[in-house]
Amino acid sequence: MNTNKQSAKRSRQGKNSSGVMRIFYVLMLVLMLSSSIIRIAGANRNTQSAAMLTSQVNSTGSGSTARVFVFHKEDSISGTCVDLVISATGNAVYSNCGNGGEKQYDLNNSELLQLQKWIKQFQPVNYDHTDNAPAGNVITQLYLNGQGYQQAANADTQHIIDFAIAMAAKVDMQP
């Protein structure tokens, strides 16, 4: 008889523990599903926030300080130094590396279109080159915040550098 009582007791414990395990598994499933839903909702909220911020920047003009183009050329042979920074809206700031005042310039339509074309076409461009000469060094640095999929070839990078040099000279000639 004791054997039957023990076996009945084990049978009830097994049923209770399997019921508890079912509840545990159901709770875990509910937690995982709710966690996934919360993550998806949060990702959508972040995407919507980013889209709203982008539309606000485009409509209000704020965010114009976002640098999309930075150029630096330092020539110890000629003693010149040029810094040129262009924002997303086409506002350019030129300086001779802090050795004088800054000059501001707004890119014209064709200049801005050219810059935007490069940004859409190329991946980010980071160019840093030093020419070591016996008389001195020439340091050329360029950063373009490209958003495209194409890597800029050497010829493309040289066109962008030529654009920067011409732009810097144009801004420097302004009163």
C-alpha positions as CSV (number, residue, x, y, z in Angstrom):
1,M,0.0,0.0,0.0
2,N,2.8,2.4,0.8
3,T,4.0,1.8,-2.7
4,N,0.7,2.8,-4.3
5,K,0.5,5.9,-2.1
6,Q,4.1,6.9,-3.1
7,S,3.4,6.3,-6.8
8,A,0.2,8.3,-6.7
9,K,2.0,11.1,-4.9
10,R,4.8,11.1,-7.6
11,S,2.2,11.1,-10.3
12,R,0.5,14.2,-8.8
13,Q,3.9,15.9,-8.4
14,G,4.8,15.2,-12.0
15,K,1.5,16.7,-13.1
16,N,2.0,19.7,-10.9
17,S,5.6,20.2,-12.1
18,S,4.7,19.8,-15.7
19,G,1.9,22.4,-15.2
20,V,4.3,24.7,-13.5
21,M,6.8,24.2,-16.4
22,R,4.0,24.9,-18.9
23,I,3.2,28.2,-17.2
24,F,6.9,29.0,-17.1
25,Y,7.3,28.4,-20.8
26,V,4.2,30.4,-21.6
27,L,5.5,33.3,-19.5
28,M,8.9,33.1,-21.2
29,L,7.2,33.1,-24.7
30,V,5.0,36.1,-23.7
31,L,8.1,38.0,-22.4
32,M,10.1,37.3,-25.6
33,L,7.2,38.4,-27.8
34,S,6.6,41.6,-25.9
35,S,10.3,42.3,-25.9
36,S,10.4,41.9,-29.7
37,I,7.4,44.1,-30.1
38,I,8.9,46.8,-27.9
39,R,12.2,46.7,-29.9
40,I,10.4,46.9,-33.2
41,A,8.3,49.8,-31.9
42,G,11.4,51.6,-30.6
43,A,13.2,51.1,-34.0
44,N,10.2,52.6,-35.8
45,R,10.1,55.5,-33.4
46,N,13.8,56.2,-34.0
47,T,13.4,56.0,-37.7
48,Q,10.4,58.3,-37.6
49,S,12.3,60.7,-35.4
50,A,15.3,60.7,-37.8
51,A,13.0,61.3,-40.7
52,M,11.3,64.2,-38.9
53,L,14.6,65.7,-37.9
54,T,15.8,65.5,-41.6
55,S,12.6,67.2,-42.8
56,Q,13.0,69.9,-40.2
57,V,16.6,70.5,-41.2
58,N,15.6,70.7,-44.8
59,S,12.7,73.0,-44.3
60,T,14.0,75.3,-41.6
61,G,17.6,75.5,-42.8
62,S,18.9,74.7,-39.3
63,G,21.6,72.1,-39.4
64,S,23.5,74.1,-41.9
65,T,26.6,73.8,-39.7
66,A,26.9,70.1,-40.7
67,R,30.3,69.9,-42.4
68,V,30.2,67.9,-45.6
69,F,33.5,69.1,-47.0
70,V,36.8,70.0,-45.3
71,F,40.0,70.9,-47.1
72,H,43.4,71.8,-45.6
73,K,46.6,72.6,-47.6
74,E,49.8,73.7,-45.9
75,D,52.8,74.5,-48.0
76,S,55.9,75.3,-46.0
77,I,57.8,76.1,-49.2
78,S,55.6,79.0,-50.2
79,G,54.5,79.7,-46.6
80,T,50.8,79.4,-47.4
81,C,48.1,77.6,-45.5
82,V,44.5,77.2,-46.5
83,D,41.5,75.8,-44.6
84,L,38.1,75.6,-46.3
85,V,35.0,74.1,-44.7
86,I,31.7,73.8,-46.6
87,S,28.4,73.0,-44.9
88,A,25.5,70.9,-46.2
89,T,23.7,74.1,-47.3
90,G,26.6,75.5,-49.3
91,N,28.0,77.9,-46.7
92,A,31.8,78.0,-47.0
93,V,34.2,79.3,-44.5
94,Y,37.8,80.1,-45.6
95,S,40.8,80.9,-43.4
96,N,44.5,80.9,-43.8
97,C,44.9,78.5,-40.9
98,G,44.2,81.0,-38.2
99,N,46.8,83.5,-39.4
100,G,44.1,86.2,-40.1
101,G,40.4,86.5,-40.4
102,E,37.9,84.2,-41.8
103,K,35.9,84.8,-45.0
104,Q,32.4,83.5,-45.6
105,Y,31.0,82.6,-49.0
106,D,27.8,81.0,-50.2
107,L,28.3,78.5,-53.1
108,N,26.5,79.4,-56.2
109,N,24.0,77.0,-57.8
110,S,26.5,75.2,-60.1
111,E,29.1,74.8,-57.3
112,L,26.5,73.5,-54.8
113,L,25.1,71.1,-57.4
114,Q,28.7,69.8,-58.1
115,L,29.3,69.3,-54.4
116,Q,25.9,67.5,-53.9
117,K,26.7,65.3,-56.9
118,W,29.9,64.1,-55.3
119,I,28.2,63.5,-52.0
120,K,25.5,61.4,-53.6
121,Q,28.0,59.5,-55.8
122,F,30.9,58.7,-53.6
123,Q,31.6,57.0,-50.3
124,P,33.3,59.2,-47.7
125,V,36.6,60.4,-49.0
126,N,39.5,60.8,-46.6
127,Y,42.6,62.0,-48.4
128,D,45.8,62.8,-46.4
129,H,49.0,63.3,-48.4
130,T,52.4,64.8,-47.5
131,D,54.9,65.7,-50.2
132,N,58.3,65.7,-48.6
133,A,60.7,68.0,-50.5
134,P,64.2,69.1,-49.5
135,A,62.9,72.7,-49.3
136,G,59.8,71.8,-47.2
137,N,56.6,69.9,-47.0
138,V,53.3,70.2,-48.7
139,I,50.4,68.7,-46.7
140,T,47.1,68.2,-48.4
141,Q,44.1,66.9,-46.5
142,L,40.5,66.4,-47.8
143,Y,37.4,65.0,-46.3
144,L,34.1,64.6,-48.2
145,N,31.1,63.3,-46.4
146,G,30.0,61.1,-49.2
147,Q,26.8,59.1,-49.0
148,G,27.1,57.1,-52.2
149,Y,28.2,53.6,-53.0
150,Q,31.1,54.3,-55.3
151,Q,34.7,54.7,-54.2
152,A,36.3,57.8,-55.5
153,A,39.2,57.0,-57.9
154,N,42.4,58.9,-57.8
155,A,41.3,61.1,-60.7
156,D,38.0,61.9,-58.9
157,T,39.8,62.8,-55.7
158,Q,42.1,65.1,-57.7
159,H,39.0,66.8,-59.3
160,I,37.6,67.4,-55.8
161,I,41.0,68.8,-54.6
162,D,41.1,71.1,-57.7
163,F,37.6,72.3,-56.9
164,A,38.7,73.0,-53.3
165,I,41.8,74.9,-54.4
166,A,39.8,77.0,-56.9
167,M,37.1,77.6,-54.3
168,A,39.6,78.7,-51.7
169,A,41.2,81.1,-54.1
170,K,37.8,82.5,-55.1
171,V,36.8,83.1,-51.5
172,D,40.3,84.5,-50.6
173,M,40.0,87.1,-53.5
174,Q,36.8,88.5,-52.0
175,P,37.0,91.7,-50.1
